C-alpha cells in the first residue's frame, strides 16, 4: 500500500471506531456492522491492541443488538484474548459486562455471574466507580437466575439505600426487589398449600 492509502485507511478506521463509540454512548443500539468494519479491517493488520480490542467489542455489540449471539461471542472472545495486553481497563471491564449480558440473554446464569464478577473486580481494582451500581445490579440479577434469592436481595437492598443512586437504576432495583418478594410469596403459598393438604 502507498503511504496515502495507509493514512486514508487509518483515518477511516479511527472515524469508524469513534462513530461506534458515540452511537453506543448515546444509547443507539445499532445492528449495522458496516459502521465498525473499517476499524476491524485496519486494526487486524496493524496490531494496536487497545484499538483492536475496542473494534471487536463494538462488533460484538452490533451482533448482540441483532440477536446474533453466536457471532457476538466470537467477537467478544477475540477481544478477550487481547485483555492481558490491554492498558484500557475501563474497556476490559465493559467487555466483561457485555459478555455477562450475552450469557444473561442465553439464560446461562453461571457464566453470567462469572463475567459480572470479573467486570466488578476490574472496575474496583482500577478505581472506576462509574459502573459500580450497574455492575452490582447485574450481579443480583445473575444470582436470581441461580435461585440465590437471599444473596440477590442483600445486594438489591444495599444498592437502593445509596442516596447518590440515579433514578433509572433505583427504579430497576426496586423492580428487582419486587420480583424477589413475588418469588417468596409464591414459595410461601406453595408451603401453605402443602401444609393444608397434608397436615
HUDALIN-V225387 format. One record per backbone hydrogen bond with DSSP energy under -0.5 kcal/mol. CO is the residue of the C=O (numbers start at 0). NH is the residue of the N-H. Records with the same first field share a line. If there is no record, write none. Layout:
CO=NH / NH
This chain:
1=5
2=6
3=7
4=8
5=9
6=10
7=11
8=12
9=13
10=14
11=15
12=16
13=17
14=18
15=19
16=20
17=21
18=22
19=23
20=24
21=25
22=27
23=26
26=28
27=29
30=32
31=34
32=35 / 36
33=37
35=38 / 39
36=40
37=41
38=42
39=43
40=44
41=44 / 45
44=46
45=47
46=48
47=51
48=52
49=53
50=54
51=55
52=56
53=57
54=58
55=59
56=60
57=61
58=62
59=63
60=64
61=65
62=67
63=66
66=68
67=71
68=72
69=73
70=74
71=75
72=76
73=77
74=78
75=79
76=80
78=81
79=82
81=84 / 85
82=85
86=88
87=91
88=92
89=93
90=94
91=95
92=96
93=97
94=98
95=99
96=100
97=101
98=102
99=103
100=104
101=105
102=107
103=106
106=108
107=111
108=112
109=113
110=114
111=115
112=116
113=117
114=118
115=119
116=120
117=121
118=122
119=123
120=124
121=125
122=127
123=126
126=128
128=131
130=134
131=135
132=136
133=137
134=138
135=139
136=140
137=141
138=142
139=143
140=144
141=145
142=147
143=146
146=148
147=151
148=152
149=153
150=154
151=155
152=156
153=157
154=158
155=159
156=160
158=161
161=164
165=169
166=170
167=171
168=172
169=173
170=174
171=175
172=176
173=177
174=178
175=179
176=180
177=181
178=182
179=183
180=184
181=185
182=186
183=187
184=188
185=189
186=190
187=191
188=192
189=193
190=194
191=195
192=196
193=197
194=198
